Every structure is written in structure tokens, then in C-alpha cells.
């Protein structure tokens, strides 16, 4: 697969990115290393992680994923030069193991978090450094509406940008990005960067899949006109679009405990656990089978070939899953099938927003 330029940055990445939030919770270190090695062998040069990982976030696993990756890089000294490594600083987490639970993220916090990630990853530079979610109040993670009553004073966007600019100036970060952002946030980060001569965001990492195409409703235009790349996460809808929950009695709250969504109480209470999301996923999965495809194959092919997606982030728990996800790259969806997908969306909209 050809490399693509990420936004206006000089980063060249594969259109498939290996996500790593399963490393350290569902996936032990030896298996994590095997997945990393096989991904690189298959030509994937883009790797995404975060200080918050693994998930669900817990005090005992906080930062474990970066540590696993750093250990793998140390054991494979030639790998670093072949990779574009992205990581993220957590937004206000309100849990005691992340910056004491304070409801803000200062510029100094960003700098200190980056230095800690560099040490765990055992690298001198982070290629793409992202703010995991906005510091300000936004409707995210299953919330539908912006509520001005929840808007409280926090570190201004300009201060955040200035801290990121210091990291770029120091050579610790090559490019910057956002995650779980809104059109307003994207425009404001770009506006302030251009006004003050600060680094411009290269990408936004937001959910995008068959049961959540909200990026297309407004953010898509912002990303296109501002030349900011979309990194699509959860392309399989947290497992809903794999077909594993299609039979009665296999719903996420009744399914096997090893299933990712069954481990995450907060997730089941958010977008991916909604009954309407499962209902929609089952419709899409049935459509895939009608066209001779597996649900996973259709869901990934939809994201892989979408104009607005720069790179699709896949998360796996085994080398076999990795191979299945990469195999879907060769799948092209017919115009007839794409219309049928749009017809379902018109009827059911975005139940996992």
C-alpha cells in the first residue's frame, strides 16, 4: 500500500495504522511484541498508542502499553527508523493516577507527559503527539449535546499550542494532532497556529465506522478545507461490526468475558453498548453476508477506501486477527453495496455517536 502525507506535515504513513490499546490488558507482552513484529513485516509503518493505555484505564496498567512498545523497540533496534510513532497526552481524566485527577491540562503538564512518554517508548522523538481529548467541555464519548453549564475555566487552546510548539522546537515532537475533537476545536487550533506562528495540527483521531459516521456531518468539511487528516478509530464499532454479537443471547452484556466490550462497563453504558447500535450493526452484518463478505471485511473495507479517511486504526488481540484485518485491504465495495450501506444509514442514522 502506498504511503500518504498526513495533513500538511512531512509525515508519510500507511493507510492502515496499528492501534495498541489492547496491549497490557487483553494482550500480554510477548503477544504484543509478536503483533508489532508481524505488523512491521507486513509493511505497516504507522503505530498509535497513548499514555492512558491500556484500557480500560486502571492505576496498575496506566502507561503499560507505551512500556511494552519501548521494550520491543529496544529489542529490535532497526525498527524505530521504519516507523511513524504516534502517542497521546490524556485530557482531564479525573482519576487519581492521571496527574492527581485535576480537571485541567496545563502546558507544563503536556511537556512533562511528553517527556515521560519518550522515556517509556525509549525513543528520542515522537512523530505525532496528540491531545487525547479536549481540555474544554465537549459532547464526546457518547454524549449528544454541548452543555454550556459544564463549561468551566481551563487552560486556553493557545497555551496548549504553545506547549506543543516548545516540544516541536526542542526536537522532541515532529508533528501534532488532536483526538475526539469537534469542528470548532479543529478550526480554533488551526486559526491560532497560523495567527501566532505555532505548529499546525496534522490530524484528528475520531471514531468512524458504519454505526458512527458523524464525522461526515460537519467535521469532514473542516478537515478537507484545512488539510487535516482523519485517523479513524473503532472501525469495527468495538466489535459490534465483526458479527460476534449477531445471534440472540450473544449481546455484549451476555457474551463471552474475553470479548473486549464485555470487559468495559463504562463502554457498554456509552455509545457502543446501546441497543440501537447493536440493532444497526446486525443490519450491516447481514448486508455483508448477503454480498458474500464477512462483517469484518465489509466494515474495514468501508473505512479503508473512504475519501475522508487518511489512515484507519485497527486494534487486535492476536497475529491471526491482524492478518484478517490486513487481508480486508484488498476488498473493494461495489457501488450497489455502498448504496445499500447508505440506505441503512438513512434509516438508522448514527446510533453509536
N, C-alpha and C positions, 0 to 999 in steps of 0.2 A: 504494500500500500504506500502511496505517495505521502511525503511529509507536507504539512500545511503550516502556513505562517499564523501564529496566534495573535490576532488583533494587529496592532501596529508595532508590536515588539519584534525583536530579532529571533524569537524562539521558533524553532521548527519542530513540530510534534506529529506523531502518528494520530490518525483519526479515531483510534481506539486507545484509551488510557486505562492502565491497571489501577483500580481503587483498592485500598488496603485496610478499610475499617474493620474487616473481619480478623485481621492478624492480631493475635493476643487474646481473643475471646473465643471465637469459634475455631480458629486455626492456630495450632501450636507453632513454635519457632521453626522446627525442621520442615514442616509442610509449607510455611510461609516462604522459606528460602527456596524450596523446590518450585513454588509458583513463580517467584521472582526470576529464577534462572530460566525456567521454560518460557516465560513471557519475553524475556530478552532474546532467547534463541529464536522465537517466532517473529522477531522484528519489532516488537512494541518498545518504543523508546520513551514513553510518557508514563510517569508514575505519580500518583496522588496520595497524600497522607495528611495528617493533622496532629497537632499536639494533643487534641482531645481524644484521639483514638487509642485503644479500641473502644468500640461501642457495644452495648450501652455503657455510658461513661460511669466508671467507678473509681474510687480512690486507689484501689490496688492495681488497676490496669491503665490508669491515666498515663499517657506518654509511652506506653509499652510498644505500640506499633512502630513509632519512629526508632525506638531502640532496636527492634528486630531488623528493620531495614538497615540501620547503621552497622549492625553486626554482619549482615550479608554483604554490604559494600566493603567492609574491612576484609572479609574472606574472599572477595572477588575484586581485586584491585583494578582490573581493567574495565569493570562495569560502569564506574562513575562517568567516564568520558563519553559513554554511549547513551547516557540517559538525560532526560529533562525531568528534574525532580520538583514537584510542587508540594508545598505543605501550607498549613493554615494556623493562624493565631485565633484562639477561641474568643468569641464575643463575650459579653457579660453572661456568665454561666450560673451565677447564684448557687454554686455548690462549693463547699469549703475547700476542696482540693484544687480549685482553679482560682488563683490569686485571692484566696481568702473569701471568696464568694461575693466580692464587691460588685455592685451593679453598674460598672463602667469599665472602659478600656482606655487607659491613657496612652499618650505617645511613648512614655517611658516603658509602660507595660509591653507595648509592641516590640520595642527594641530588645528588652530583656527576654521576651518569649522567643524572638528570632535567634538570639544568641544561644538559648537553651536547645532549640531545635537543631541548630548547626552542630552542637556538641553531640546530641543523641544520634544524629544522622551521620556523624563522622565525615563531614564534608566542609569545605571552605566557603561554599556558596550555595544558596537556594535559588533555583532557576525561576520559580514562580512562587511568590509569597502572597497569600490571600487572607483577607479577614473573613472568618468562617461564617459569621452572620452579623448583621448591622448592630452597631453600638446603640443606635437610637431605637425607639419602639417602631416596629413594623408588623403587619399581619404576616406571620410566617409559621411554618411547621403545623399547618392545619387550621390556623386562624383565618377567618374570612375577611374581617373588616379592620380598617385602621381606626383606632380609638384615641382621639386627642387627650382624653383624660389620663391615658397611660404614658403620655409624653412628658418626660422629666429631663432636667438638665444633665447632659453627659458631655464627654469630650467631643468638640466640634470636628466635622469632617476635615477641615483644613489642618487641624492639629494631627489627625491620624495620617493624612497625606505627608505632612512634614516629617513625621517619624519614619514613614516608609521611604521618603526621599533620602533621609540620612543613611538608611541601610543600603540603598542603591549606591549612594555616593561613596560609601565605605567599601563597596565591592562585595558585600555580604548577600545581596539580592540582585538578580538580573532584571526581573520584571515583577509587576504587582497585579493582583486581581482581587475580586470580591466573590462572595458566595451568598446565596439566599437573599439576593438583592431585588430591589424594585426599580422601575423606570426612573423615578425621582432620584434614587441613590446613584444610579449609573450616570445620569446627566450631571449631578452635582459633583461627583468625583472628577469627571472629565472637565467640567467647567472650571473648577478650582485649580486643577492641574495646569490647564492652559493659561489661566489668569496669573498664576504665581510661578510658572516655570518649574513645576514639580512633575514627578513621573506620572505617566498616563496609564490607566488600567488597561491591561491586555485582554482580560477575560472576566466572565461571570459564571460561576458554577451554581446552577439551579436545577431543581427536579424537572425532568422532561420525559414523558412516556405516554403510552396510549391512554392511560386513565388520568393523566395530568398534563395537558398541553397548554396550560395557562400562559406560558412564555409567549405563545403566538398571539395572545390577546392585546398586548401593548409593548411588552419588553422587546419583542422581536424587532420592531421598527427602530427602537433606540439602539439596539446592538448593531443593526445594519448601518444606520446612518452615522454612528460614532465609531465604526470599525472596531468593535469589541467582540471577541469570540465567546460563543456559548459552550461551556463544558456541561454536558447533560448527565446528571446523576440519577440513579434509580431507574434506569431504562426498563427494568423488569418489574417496576412497581413493588419493590420489596418482596418479590416472589409471587405476587398475585398473577403476573403475566407469564409464569412458567407452566401453569396448568396443575400445579401440585395441590391446589385447593378447589379443583373443579367438581369433585364428587361430594355429594351430601355427606356430612359427617367429618369432612376434612377441612372445615373452616379454620382460619388462623387460631381461634381460641380453643379449637378441639384437635388440631393437628399434632403431628409428632413434635416432641420437645426439641429435637435437633433443628427444626425449621427456624430460620432466622427470626421471623416475625413473632413466633411463639415465645421467644425469649424476652421480648421487649414490651413490657406492659405499657409504657408511655407511647410507643409507636402504635400499638393496637388501639389506643384511645385517640390517636390523631388521624391523619388522612388515610394511611394505608389500612387501618383497621375498620373503616366504615363499611357497613353492609352494602351501600350503593357502589363503593369501589370494587368490592368483590363481585357484585352483580355485573358490573360493566366489564370487568376482567374476564369473566366467564363467557360473555358475548364475544369479546375479541378472540379468546382462545378457541372458541368453537369455529369462528370465522377462519382462523389459521388452518385448522384441521380440514375444513371444507375445501381449502385450496392446496391441500397436500403438504402443509408446513407444520412444524411443531410450534406451539405457542411461543417458546423462547426464540425460535428462529425468526418468526414474524415480528415480534416486539423489538428485537435487536436490529433487524434489517430496517425497520421503520426509522429508528434513530440514526443508524449508521449513514443512511443515504439522504437524510433531511438537509435541505439547503441551509437552514439556520444553525445547524449543529457543527461546531468546529471539531470537537472530539467527544466521544461517548465514554463515560467512565463505567467500567464493568467491575463488579465485585464477585469474587469466587471463594470457595472453600476447599477446592481441590484442583489438581492439574487437569483432571478429566473435565471439570466444569469450565476451566479456562479454554481447553481445546474446543468444547462445544460452542462457547461464545465467539471464539475467533472464526470458527467454521461458518458462522452466520454472516460473515463479511461478504461472502460470495453470493448471497441471496439477494435477488432484485425483486421487488414487488411490482406486479403488473398495474397498469392504470385502473383496471377493473377492481382489483383488490384495494388499491388506495382509495377509490371512490366508496367502496363498501365500508372501509375504516372511517372515512369522513361521515358517512351516513349514520353510523353508530354514535359518533361523537355529537352530531347534530341532535340526536335524540337524547343522549345521556349526559352530554357536556363533559365536565371535568370533575368527577366525584371525589378524586383524591387530591384536590388542590391544597 
